[in-house]
Amino acid sequence: MQFVDTHSHLYLPEFDNDRDEVINRAKLEEIEKICLPNIDTRSVKPMMDLVNKYPDFCFPMMGLHPTSVRKNYQDVLKIVQEYLLKETFIAIGEIGIDLYWDNTYKKEQMKAFGEQIGLAIDNQLPVVIHIRESFDEVFHILDEFKPEYPEGIFHSFTGNLDQAYRAIAMGFKLGIGGIVTFKNAGLDFVIKNIDIKHIVLETDSPYLAPVPKRGKRNESSYLVYTARKIAQLNNITIEKIAEITTQNAFDLFNLNN
């Protein structure tokens, strides 16, 4: 049995004191690979340092996170493009639209998201999409590329069943993390009504730790709690969850190569 954590910010300062131990614990829980989404220009070096230290275990993405988008986003995207030319990345991410905290730069977020979808298509890479209070806006931008959608993940999916079906119909996977274990999150209904072939597992560590670790710093070894919950909801074995979701991750991110 093996798992892939398709979304971890393991390079952040929250792990500076015990990053190697976190990785060892992940391996003990059969975590085979960890995928690292970028945030902004400041996160590239620590992310790539981690990748260089664990080249067969940690795999980087390149993109500009929506909460880091400002009026100068085009300058930052030029740097993103430069990195894409000189390094190997498994995806364009983490990109998207976040209107939960602040919509001051909503227009810039939407433009940056669209431009990075274009980068993904041009570079033949999947995308990892951050969506918070912004499903309508994300679908609107994606529809501008119809029918040439990139492959990818709706990261940390918290939408309803209709939104899940719409994302799946566009060819996307749903990234399911610790939120599925939260009592009133509503994700249990969604998970019961979609085929497991449409999901991948993630932690979003250090954030969103699953029950029974909720409120603590999240880490990749906790992925097993999410897998057990999904197995329970679908009345199948955790081994089957591991098999399907791991294959999904390997196929999407081309991890065999």
C-alpha positions as a printed NumPy array, in Angstrom:
array([[  0.   ,   0.   ,   0.   ],
       [  1.347,   3.427,  -0.907],
       [  0.022,   6.988,  -0.981],
       [  0.873,  10.292,  -2.653],
       [  0.374,  13.559,  -0.804],
       [ -0.531,  15.73 ,  -3.785],
       [ -0.377,  19.02 ,  -1.872],
       [  2.025,  19.932,   0.935],
       [  3.871,  23.137,   1.814],
       [  6.617,  21.175,   3.563],
       [  9.185,  23.876,   2.729],
       [  7.506,  26.491,   4.963],
       [  9.11 ,  27.681,   8.249],
       [  6.617,  25.644,  10.302],
       [  8.779,  22.609,   9.488],
       [ 12.225,  24.156,   9.926],
       [ 12.885,  22.393,  13.235],
       [ 11.914,  18.847,  12.247],
       [ 11.496,  18.588,   8.469],
       [ 13.564,  15.398,   8.172],
       [ 11.58 ,  13.751,  10.967],
       [  8.321,  14.743,   9.244],
       [  9.524,  13.066,   6.056],
       [ 10.556,   9.943,   7.953],
       [  7.133,   9.733,   9.6  ],
       [  5.506,  10.097,   6.199],
       [  7.55 ,   7.207,   4.83 ],
       [  6.566,   5.045,   7.787],
       [  2.915,   5.642,   6.826],
       [  3.586,   4.511,   3.235],
       [  3.682,   8.007,   1.726],
       [  5.53 ,   7.4  ,  -1.533],
       [  5.747,  10.955,  -2.909],
       [  4.996,  14.502,  -1.763],
       [  3.986,  17.188,  -4.281],
       [  4.938,  20.77 ,  -3.437],
       [  2.865,  23.698,  -4.764],
       [  4.634,  27.035,  -4.968],
       [  3.28 ,  30.223,  -3.354],
       [  5.286,  33.168,  -4.705],
       [  8.847,  34.196,  -5.59 ],
       [  9.973,  33.965,  -1.955],
       [  8.966,  30.325,  -1.623],
       [ 10.849,  29.056,  -4.685],
       [ 14.276,  28.7  ,  -3.051],
       [ 13.189,  26.759,   0.067],
       [ 10.96 ,  24.594,  -2.11 ],
       [ 13.746,  23.783,  -4.563],
       [ 16.239,  23.213,  -1.733],
       [ 13.885,  20.546,  -0.384],
       [ 13.444,  18.998,  -3.828],
       [ 17.213,  18.848,  -4.307],
       [ 17.635,  17.149,  -0.938],
       [ 14.885,  14.586,  -1.626],
       [ 14.801,  14.362,  -5.437],
       [ 12.883,  11.078,  -5.631],
       [ 10.414,  11.999,  -2.905],
       [  9.54 ,  15.696,  -3.251],
       [  8.286,  17.167,  -6.536],
       [  7.81 ,  20.895,  -7.214],
       [  5.148,  22.949,  -8.954],
       [  5.51 ,  26.51 , -10.205],
       [  2.895,  29.231,  -9.964],
       [  1.605,  32.303,  -8.161],
       [ -0.858,  31.711,  -5.316],
       [ -3.962,  33.926,  -5.544],
       [ -3.478,  35.488,  -2.109],
       [ -0.045,  36.66 ,  -3.267],
       [ -1.452,  38.428,  -6.338],
       [ -1.022,  42.211,  -6.316],
       [ -1.071,  44.921,  -8.99 ],
       [  2.425,  43.846, -10.085],
       [  1.309,  40.252, -10.793],
       [  2.547,  40.415, -14.38 ],
       [  6.097,  41.063, -13.169],
       [  5.856,  37.995, -10.947],
       [  4.452,  35.863, -13.775],
       [  7.486,  36.779, -15.88 ],
       [  9.639,  35.251, -13.138],
       [  7.362,  32.182, -13.092],
       [  7.931,  31.813, -16.838],
       [ 11.69 ,  32.106, -16.371],
       [ 11.662,  29.273, -13.832],
       [  9.612,  27.119, -16.184],
       [ 12.371,  27.469, -18.764],
       [ 15.226,  26.412, -16.48 ],
       [ 13.726,  23.877, -14.036],
       [ 11.457,  20.837, -14.256],
       [  8.044,  21.116, -12.58 ],
       [  5.172,  18.65 , -12.346],
       [  2.395,  21.265, -12.56 ],
       [  1.404,  24.915, -12.624],
       [  0.31 ,  25.601,  -9.087],
       [ -0.851,  26.692,  -6.759],
       [ -3.026,  29.049,  -8.781],
       [ -6.652,  30.131,  -8.568],
       [ -8.935,  32.706,  -6.972],
       [ -9.422,  33.414,  -3.252],
       [-12.129,  35.897,  -2.258],
       [-12.498,  34.741,   1.343],
       [-10.246,  37.254,   3.084],
       [-10.117,  40.12 ,   0.643],
       [-11.378,  40.887,  -2.863],
       [ -9.257,  44.025,  -3.34 ],
       [ -7.337,  42.351,  -6.145],
       [-10.17 ,  40.271,  -7.555],
       [ -9.635,  41.588, -11.091],
       [ -5.897,  40.895, -10.887],
       [ -6.512,  37.433,  -9.409],
       [ -8.802,  36.533, -12.29 ],
       [ -6.319,  37.781, -14.879],
       [ -3.392,  36.017, -13.188],
       [ -5.391,  32.806, -13.009],
       [ -6.277,  32.957, -16.693],
       [ -2.709,  33.704, -17.724],
       [ -1.418,  30.764, -15.681],
       [ -3.999,  28.442, -17.238],
       [ -2.521,  29.552, -20.543],
       [  0.977,  28.76 , -19.251],
       [ -0.166,  25.272, -18.299],
       [ -1.577,  24.645, -21.763],
       [  1.534,  26.028, -23.466],
       [  3.827,  23.882, -21.295],
       [  1.568,  20.815, -21.388],
       [  1.372,  20.697, -17.598],
       [ -1.572,  20.064, -15.271],
       [ -2.833,  22.77 , -12.925],
       [ -3.548,  22.8  ,  -9.199],
       [ -6.38 ,  25.224,  -8.528],
       [ -7.065,  27.011,  -5.229],
       [-10.745,  27.938,  -4.915],
       [-12.136,  29.815,  -1.941],
       [-15.468,  31.598,  -2.185],
       [-14.846,  31.684,  -5.931],
       [-16.332,  28.692,  -7.745],
       [-18.322,  30.895, -10.14 ],
       [-15.263,  32.967, -11.004],
       [-13.033,  29.904, -11.483],
       [-15.543,  28.175, -13.749],
       [-15.974,  31.418, -15.716],
       [-12.239,  31.681, -16.41 ],
       [-11.913,  27.983, -17.251],
       [-14.818,  28.213, -19.687],
       [-12.827,  30.794, -21.658],
       [-10.464,  27.935, -22.598],
       [-13.227,  25.511, -23.577],
       [-12.751,  22.849, -24.864],
       [ -8.971,  22.979, -24.296],
       [ -9.041,  22.534, -20.53 ],
       [ -5.765,  21.496, -18.946],
       [ -5.774,  18.484, -16.656],
       [ -5.52 ,  19.193, -12.983],
       [ -6.912,  19.262,  -9.475],
       [ -9.519,  21.327,  -7.71 ],
       [ -7.352,  21.559,  -4.585],
       [ -8.878,  21.23 ,  -1.109],
       [-12.299,  20.714,  -2.648],
       [-15.134,  22.068,  -0.477],
       [-17.829,  22.533,  -3.093],
       [-21.254,  20.933,  -3.397],
       [-22.174,  17.921,  -5.504],
       [-23.15 ,  20.004,  -8.555],
       [-19.789,  21.773,  -8.46 ],
       [-18.033,  18.422,  -8.103],
       [-19.863,  17.021, -11.129],
       [-19.035,  20.123, -13.153],
       [-15.332,  19.919, -12.303],
       [-15.26 ,  16.199, -13.103],
       [-17.024,  16.788, -16.421],
       [-14.224,  19.204, -17.336],
       [-11.677,  16.467, -16.655],
       [-10.436,  17.593, -13.248],
       [ -9.693,  15.536, -10.151],
       [-10.912,  16.614,  -6.721],
       [ -8.221,  17.082,  -4.102],
       [ -9.577,  15.712,  -0.822],
       [ -7.861,  16.451,   2.47 ],
       [ -8.552,  16.695,   6.166],
       [-11.762,  18.696,   5.743],
       [-13.591,  15.482,   4.821],
       [-13.117,  14.342,   8.432],
       [-14.717,  17.504,   9.876],
       [-18.151,  16.815,  11.338],
       [-20.198,  19.524,   9.595],
       [-18.137,  20.131,   6.461],
       [-20.683,  18.47 ,   4.159],
       [-18.028,  16.729,   2.1  ],
       [-19.19 ,  13.285,   3.204],
       [-22.287,  13.613,   0.999],
       [-20.139,  14.584,  -1.999],
       [-17.661,  11.75 ,  -1.472],
       [-20.454,   9.186,  -1.19 ],
       [-21.852,  10.275,  -4.553],
       [-18.785,  10.404,  -6.782],
       [-16.53 ,   7.647,  -8.061],
       [-13.191,   7.366,  -6.254],
       [-11.493,   7.41 ,  -9.651],
       [-12.071,  11.181,  -9.654],
       [-10.14 ,  12.022,  -6.471],
       [ -6.591,  12.429,  -5.224],
       [ -5.447,  12.724,  -1.614],
       [ -3.721,  15.74 ,  -0.106],
       [ -2.88 ,  17.307,   3.239],
       [ -2.269,  21.008,   2.477],
       [  0.155,  20.761,   5.386],
       [  0.862,  22.561,   7.628],
       [ -2.828,  23.518,   7.377],
       [ -6.149,  21.671,   7.794],
       [ -5.077,  18.687,   9.867],
       [ -7.7  ,  15.925,   9.893],
       [ -9.549,  14.566,  12.895],
       [ -8.114,  13.356,  15.316],
       [ -5.246,  15.829,  14.772],
       [ -7.461,  18.822,  14.028],
       [ -6.018,  22.069,  15.352],
       [ -2.446,  20.801,  15.235],
       [  0.156,  21.335,  12.555],
       [ -0.702,  19.065,   9.653],
       [  1.862,  16.778,   8.039],
       [  1.947,  14.161,   5.308],
       [  1.789,  11.178,   7.665],
       [ -1.729,  12.313,   8.623],
       [ -2.923,  11.533,   5.1  ],
       [ -3.924,   8.077,   6.333],
       [ -6.735,   9.581,   8.454],
       [ -8.248,  11.119,   5.336],
       [ -7.865,   7.851,   3.427],
       [ -9.587,   5.9  ,   6.216],
       [-12.491,   8.343,   6.272],
       [-13.005,   8.095,   2.514],
       [-12.816,   4.301,   2.713],
       [-15.435,   4.323,   5.451],
       [-17.766,   6.628,   3.52 ],
       [-17.573,   4.428,   0.422],
       [-17.534,   1.099,   2.244],
       [-14.325,  -0.027,   0.56 ],
       [-10.869,  -0.867,   1.885],
       [ -8.174,   1.696,   2.559],
       [ -5.96 ,  -0.419,   0.305],
       [ -8.348,   0.279,  -2.577],
       [ -8.315,   3.993,  -1.783],
       [ -4.51 ,   3.929,  -1.83 ],
       [ -4.392,   2.035,  -5.114],
       [ -6.782,   4.301,  -7.006],
       [ -5.691,   7.687,  -5.666],
       [ -1.993,   6.911,  -5.985],
       [ -2.405,   5.828,  -9.589],
       [ -4.378,   9.013, -10.248],
       [ -1.525,  11.111,  -8.853],
       [  1.154,   9.22 , -10.777],
       [ -0.779,   9.566, -14.026],
       [ -1.668,  13.235, -13.569],
       [  1.805,  14.418, -12.552],
       [  3.745,  11.882, -14.638],
       [  5.626,  10.84 , -11.494],
       [  7.04 ,   7.708, -13.093],
       [  9.287,   9.965, -15.165]])
